[in-house]
Amino acid sequence: MKTYKYLFLMLFAIFALQSCNSNKKTNENIDLAYQCPMQCENGKTYREPGSCPICKMDLEPLTQISKNVLSDDISEESIFNLTSQWHTEEGNVIELKDLKGKTLVMVMIYTSCKAACPRLVSDIRNIEAVIPDEKLKNIQFVFVSIDPETDTSERLKAFAKENYMDEEQWTFLQGTKSGVREFANVLSVKYKEISPIDFSHSNIISVFNAQGELKYQQEGLGVDNAGTVASILDVTP
């Protein structure tokens, strides 16, 4: 009788183990659902990782846990450690940490520039144009002036309107000369005043996650922005 009892228990254990493995495989199959981050195929999913046949970007797992859960702590690498104050185009006074919580796409320009800056603005607009709407609400595009004497809040506001960038996702910042220099050093942006209204400067677009940590930089004008877009989508919930 005991033999039958032990045999029954063994069979029950084997059945339970098989059931657990079956559930595990089912969960694994769910985890292996991939989709284009640009939604090129209107939500089509794939069982295997790879690249989108349309835009060629890497497919992303649908069940990927968001990498942007915010913490009250700020890492040593975060730009939110900077305590400089800035005026927005709306005339508000902020610190960089007030931008915490959104992916930041940042670039340094000056509004009287007639050469590189209009092209940088165009590059940023091209990047913004391909971001899905559901991601856009979690992204802030920030222009930091390297000419704080000329680029007052009023001038930045006018520039935003002239370039059709006065919606919520666009922010323009005017700082002090020392604050601008400090911020430029963090971004490895080089600039030099060559006349009262003209500067030579690096052309760099920087992507920060919601904790203010630098994740990607695009350098140059009119370059392929696929890497920048992919980085933005990767750090944006």
C-alpha positions in Angstrom: 0.0 0.0 0.0 2.9 2.3 0.9 4.4 1.6 -2.6 1.2 2.9 -4.3 1.2 5.9 -2.1 4.8 6.8 -2.9 4.1 6.1 -6.6 1.1 8.5 -6.5 3.2 11.2 -4.9 6.0 10.8 -7.5 3.5 11.0 -10.3 1.9 14.1 -8.8 5.3 15.8 -8.4 6.2 15.0 -12.0 2.9 16.5 -13.2 3.3 19.6 -11.1 6.9 20.1 -12.5 5.7 19.7 -16.1 2.9 22.2 -15.5 5.3 24.7 -14.0 7.7 24.3 -17.0 4.7 24.7 -19.3 3.8 27.9 -17.6 7.4 29.0 -17.7 7.6 28.4 -21.5 4.4 30.3 -22.0 5.8 33.3 -20.1 9.0 33.0 -22.1 7.0 33.2 -25.3 5.3 36.3 -24.0 8.6 37.8 -23.2 9.8 37.2 -26.7 7.4 39.6 -28.4 9.3 42.3 -30.3 8.1 45.4 -32.1 9.5 48.4 -34.0 9.9 51.4 -31.7 8.7 53.7 -34.5 5.5 51.7 -35.0 6.2 51.5 -38.7 3.9 48.5 -39.1 1.0 49.6 -37.0 1.7 47.4 -34.0 2.9 44.3 -35.8 5.0 42.0 -33.5 7.7 39.5 -34.0 8.8 36.4 -32.1 12.5 36.9 -32.7 14.7 40.0 -32.2 16.0 41.7 -35.3 15.5 44.9 -37.2 12.4 46.6 -38.7 12.1 45.9 -42.4 11.0 49.5 -43.0 13.1 51.8 -40.9 15.9 49.2 -40.0 15.8 50.2 -36.3 16.3 47.3 -33.8 13.1 45.7 -32.7 12.3 46.2 -28.9 10.8 43.7 -26.5 7.2 44.7 -25.7 7.5 43.4 -22.1 10.7 45.3 -21.4 10.6 46.9 -18.0 10.8 50.6 -18.1 14.4 51.9 -17.5 13.0 55.2 -16.3 11.7 54.6 -12.8 12.6 57.7 -11.0 14.5 57.8 -7.7 14.9 60.7 -5.3 18.6 60.2 -5.5 20.8 62.0 -8.1 23.9 60.2 -9.3 27.2 61.9 -9.5 26.9 62.0 -13.3 23.6 63.9 -13.3 23.4 67.4 -14.6 20.9 68.0 -11.9 23.8 68.5 -9.5 24.5 71.8 -11.2 23.0 74.6 -9.1 23.1 77.4 -11.7 19.8 79.3 -12.3 18.2 79.8 -15.7 15.5 82.0 -17.2 13.1 80.3 -19.5 11.5 81.9 -22.6 8.5 82.4 -20.4 10.5 84.4 -17.9 10.5 81.7 -15.2 13.5 81.1 -13.1 14.5 77.4 -12.8 17.4 75.1 -12.0 18.2 72.1 -14.2 16.8 69.7 -11.6 13.4 71.2 -12.2 13.5 69.4 -15.6 13.8 66.0 -13.8 11.3 63.4 -14.9 11.5 63.7 -18.6 14.0 62.6 -21.3 16.0 65.7 -22.2 17.3 66.4 -25.7 19.6 69.4 -25.3 21.5 71.7 -27.7 23.5 74.9 -27.3 22.8 77.7 -29.8 22.4 81.4 -30.0 19.5 83.2 -31.8 21.5 85.6 -33.9 23.5 82.8 -35.6 23.0 82.7 -39.3 25.0 79.6 -40.2 25.2 76.5 -37.9 22.4 77.2 -35.5 19.5 77.2 -38.0 20.8 73.8 -39.2 20.9 72.5 -35.6 17.3 73.7 -35.1 16.4 71.8 -38.3 18.1 68.7 -37.0 16.2 68.9 -33.7 12.9 69.4 -35.5 13.5 66.4 -37.7 14.2 64.3 -34.6 11.1 65.6 -32.9 9.0 64.9 -36.0 9.6 61.1 -35.9 9.0 60.6 -32.1 5.6 58.7 -31.5 3.0 60.9 -29.8 2.8 58.6 -26.8 6.6 59.1 -26.1 6.6 62.8 -26.9 4.8 63.8 -23.7 7.7 62.4 -21.7 10.4 64.3 -23.6 11.6 67.9 -23.4 13.7 69.6 -26.1 15.9 72.2 -24.5 17.9 75.0 -26.2 20.5 76.6 -24.1 21.8 80.0 -25.3 25.6 80.5 -25.4 24.9 84.3 -25.7 23.0 85.2 -22.5 23.5 89.0 -23.0 21.6 89.0 -26.3 19.3 86.1 -25.7 16.9 87.4 -23.1 13.7 85.6 -22.2 11.9 88.0 -24.5 14.2 87.2 -27.4 14.1 83.5 -26.8 10.3 83.6 -26.8 10.3 85.5 -30.1 12.7 83.0 -31.5 10.5 80.1 -30.4 7.5 81.6 -32.1 9.5 82.4 -35.3 10.5 78.8 -35.5 7.1 77.3 -34.5 8.6 75.8 -31.3 6.4 77.5 -28.7 4.6 74.3 -27.7 5.0 72.5 -24.4 7.8 70.2 -25.4 10.1 73.0 -26.3 12.1 75.0 -23.7 14.7 77.8 -24.1 17.1 78.8 -21.4 19.1 81.9 -20.7 21.8 81.6 -18.0 24.7 83.6 -16.6 28.0 83.5 -18.4 29.5 81.3 -15.7 26.5 79.0 -15.7 26.6 78.6 -19.5 30.3 77.9 -19.4 29.9 75.3 -16.7 27.1 73.6 -18.6 29.1 73.6 -21.9 32.0 71.9 -20.1 29.7 69.2 -18.9 28.5 68.6 -22.5 32.0 69.0 -24.0 30.7 71.8 -26.1 33.3 74.3 -27.2 32.4 77.9 -28.0 34.2 81.1 -28.5 33.0 84.7 -29.0 34.5 86.1 -32.2 32.5 89.3 -32.3 29.8 90.9 -30.1 27.1 89.0 -31.9 29.0 86.0 -33.4 30.4 82.8 -31.9 32.1 79.7 -33.1 30.9 76.6 -31.4 30.5 72.8 -31.4 27.4 71.3 -33.0 26.3 68.7 -30.5 22.9 67.3 -29.6 22.8 65.5 -26.2 20.3 63.0 -24.9 19.8 62.7 -21.1 17.6 60.2 -19.3 15.0 61.3 -16.8 17.6 61.4 -14.0 19.8 63.8 -15.9 22.5 61.3 -16.9 24.1 61.7 -20.4 23.2 58.8 -22.6 24.1 59.8 -26.2 25.5 62.6 -28.2 25.2 63.4 -31.9 27.9 65.6 -33.4 27.8 67.4 -36.7 25.2 69.1 -38.9 22.7 67.2 -41.1 24.1 63.8 -39.9 22.1 60.6 -39.8 19.9 60.9 -36.6 18.9 57.3 -36.3 21.2 56.7 -33.4 19.9 59.7 -31.6 16.2 58.7 -32.2 16.9 55.2 -31.0 18.6 56.5 -27.8 15.7 58.8 -27.1 13.2 56.0 -27.5 15.3 53.7 -25.4 15.3 55.9 -22.3 11.8 57.2 -22.7 8.8 55.3 -21.1 
